[in-house]
Amino acid sequence: MRRIYHLFFILILYQQNAADYIDECNNPDLDKAEIELYSQLFLRLNSIIRSNIELKTELLDVKEELRQIREQLRGNESLPAAPLIFSMDNNMSNFGKDWIIVQRRVDGSENFDRSWNEYKNGFGNTSHEFFIGLEKLYAITLLQPHELLIVLKDFNNEMRHARYDQFVIGSEQEGYELKVLGKYHGTAGDALTYHNGGKFSTKDQDNDDHKEISCASKFGGGWWFRACHESNLNGHYVHSDHDKSYASGIHWKGFRKHWYSLKSAQMMVRPRKLRISTQFE
């Protein structure tokens, strides 16, 4: 915004000297090319200032719409009231603030082997284990670009994370498809890009790419299964680090491969910071 104020200042000075400018234009000694240059500069500055004001207005409108959606999410009766904005503890402070928790697994107290409608509307308790709901998640990512953070912990309390700089899901009519997944950064390994473009599946709504089985029925939970998965953070909770079933439990291939079920998992999103620029940068 400081650059915009500078442009305003230049424009005001230019307008204050408009009379002098006209006199100069009538001066036969003034080069015509210089007059044309001044005219083009004036028009360009005026255009840049106007476009930046319009863009700022649009961004404020989007911010207000997002605020209203967040208020609706907090007031939804299907999820007991609790803060959705997650304050990082000391072990996770390097991830920054203002993350919105959309999923949490910690001890298996909540059943995640749910129906399509339950995943659509959300379930659990936001102060403990819960899933925010696909419809709410769709609304959050619809109005403003978001990034995704996944934090995982094994039974040795080793923590890993996966971060994606873009995250967008589709509507129910689109099967809540994982439509956009940005660039990966982190320590857990990338086990979600495989699922990019996949539709969400549950035990009663098979949208996966497997031709012979229902991945949700076989492995439990609801997820963006393909044929079948490299990750499934909504699988059956296993109260130990190993399970005899292949790729079951809370699964993230990049961290503990296919035979390990993790102790905890959290999924969080937050708005990406938009940067306004001009050609004068």
SVG drawing of the C-alpha trace seen along z (x, -y; Angstrom):
<svg xmlns="http://www.w3.org/2000/svg" viewBox="-27 -29 40 88">
<polyline fill="none" stroke="black" stroke-width="0.4" points="0.0,0.0 2.9,-2.4 3.6,-2.4 0.0,-3.3 0.3,-6.3 3.4,-7.4 1.5,-7.2 -1.3,-9.3 1.2,-11.9 2.7,-12.1 -0.7,-12.4 -1.7,-15.2 1.4,-17.2 0.8,-16.7 -2.8,-18.0 -1.7,-21.0 0.6,-22.0 -2.0,-21.5 -2.1,-25.2 1.7,-25.3 1.6,-22.2 -0.9,-23.7 1.2,-26.8 4.2,-24.6 2.2,-22.8 1.6,-26.1 5.3,-26.9 6.7,-26.3 10.1,-25.7 8.9,-22.6 9.7,-19.4 6.5,-17.6 7.9,-14.2 8.3,-15.4 4.7,-16.6 3.5,-13.2 5.7,-11.5 4.1,-13.6 0.6,-12.8 1.2,-9.1 2.7,-9.1 -0.4,-10.9 -2.7,-8.4 -0.7,-5.5 -0.5,-6.7 -4.2,-7.3 -4.9,-3.8 -2.7,-2.1 -4.1,-3.9 -7.7,-3.2 -7.0,0.5 -5.3,0.9 -8.2,-0.8 -10.7,1.5 -8.6,4.6 -8.4,3.6 -12.1,3.2 -12.7,6.7 -10.2,8.2 -12.1,6.6 -15.4,8.0 -13.9,11.5 -12.5,11.1 -15.9,10.1 -17.6,13.1 -14.9,15.5 -15.5,14.0 -19.2,14.6 -18.6,18.3 -16.3,18.8 -18.9,17.4 -21.4,19.9 -18.9,22.7 -18.5,21.9 -22.3,21.7 -23.0,25.0 -24.9,27.3 -23.4,30.5 -20.0,29.6 -19.9,28.4 -18.6,24.9 -14.8,24.7 -12.1,22.6 -11.3,23.6 -8.3,21.3 -5.4,23.4 -2.7,21.8 0.5,23.7 2.3,25.2 6.0,24.7 6.8,27.8 5.0,26.4 5.4,22.6 7.5,22.5 4.4,23.1 3.0,19.7 -0.5,18.9 -4.1,18.6 -4.5,22.2 -8.1,23.6 -8.2,27.2 -10.3,29.3 -9.5,32.8 -7.9,34.3 -7.0,37.8 -5.4,38.4 -6.7,41.6 -9.4,43.4 -12.3,42.1 -14.2,41.0 -15.4,43.4 -14.2,42.2 -15.8,45.1 -18.8,42.9 -21.4,42.4 -21.3,39.9 -23.7,37.6 -21.7,37.6 -18.5,36.7 -20.5,34.0 -21.9,32.4 -19.0,33.1 -18.8,35.0 -17.0,35.2 -15.9,32.6 -13.7,29.8 -11.9,29.8 -10.8,33.5 -11.3,35.8 -13.4,34.5 -13.8,33.9 -15.1,30.4 -17.3,31.6 -16.7,31.6 -19.4,28.9 -17.7,26.5 -14.3,27.3 -15.5,26.7 -17.0,23.3 -13.7,22.3 -11.5,23.0 -14.0,21.6 -13.8,17.9 -10.1,17.5 -6.9,19.5 -5.7,21.6 -2.7,23.7 -2.8,27.1 -0.7,28.3 -0.7,31.9 1.1,32.7 1.7,36.4 3.1,38.2 4.2,41.8 4.2,43.9 7.7,42.8 6.4,39.2 8.4,38.3 6.7,35.5 6.6,34.9 4.7,32.5 3.6,32.1 2.7,28.7 1.0,27.8 0.9,24.2 -2.5,24.6 -5.6,26.7 -9.0,26.6 -11.8,29.2 -14.9,29.3 -18.6,29.2 -20.8,32.2 -21.9,32.4 -18.2,32.8 -17.8,35.5 -15.8,33.1 -12.9,33.8 -9.4,32.8 -9.2,30.2 -6.0,28.3 -3.0,29.4 0.0,27.2 3.7,27.7 4.8,30.0 7.2,29.0 8.0,30.8 9.5,33.8 6.8,36.4 7.2,37.2 4.6,36.4 1.8,38.9 -1.1,36.7 -0.2,35.7 -1.1,39.2 -4.7,38.4 -4.9,35.1 -7.9,35.2 -9.6,38.0 -13.1,37.8 -14.0,38.4 -15.3,41.9 -17.0,43.4 -18.3,46.9 -21.7,46.0 -20.5,43.9 -17.7,45.5 -16.1,42.8 -12.6,44.3 -10.7,45.5 -10.4,49.1 -12.3,51.4 -12.7,54.4 -13.1,53.1 -14.4,50.2 -11.3,48.7 -13.3,47.0 -15.0,50.3 -11.7,52.2 -9.5,49.7 -12.1,47.8 -12.9,44.1 -13.6,41.5 -10.8,40.2 -9.8,39.1 -9.1,42.6 -7.7,43.5 -6.8,47.1 -6.4,47.2 -4.1,44.8 -0.7,43.6 -2.4,41.9 -5.6,42.2 -5.7,40.1 -9.3,41.2 -8.7,44.9 -9.3,47.2 -7.5,46.1 -4.9,48.7 -3.6,48.5 -0.1,49.6 2.5,48.8 1.9,51.9 -1.1,53.6 -1.2,57.0 -3.3,55.5 -1.6,53.8 -2.1,50.0 -4.7,49.9 -5.1,47.5 -3.9,43.8 -1.7,44.2 0.9,41.9 3.2,43.8 5.9,41.1 6.4,41.3 6.1,44.9 5.3,46.8 2.4,49.2 2.6,51.3 2.5,48.6 -0.5,46.9 0.3,43.4 -0.6,42.2 -2.0,38.8 -2.8,36.7 -4.1,33.1 -5.1,31.4 -5.2,27.5 -5.8,24.8 -5.3,21.1 -5.7,18.4 -2.7,17.7 -1.3,14.2 -2.2,12.3 0.5,9.9 -0.5,6.9 2.2,5.8 2.6,3.3 5.0,3.0 7.0,0.3 8.3,3.0"/>
</svg>
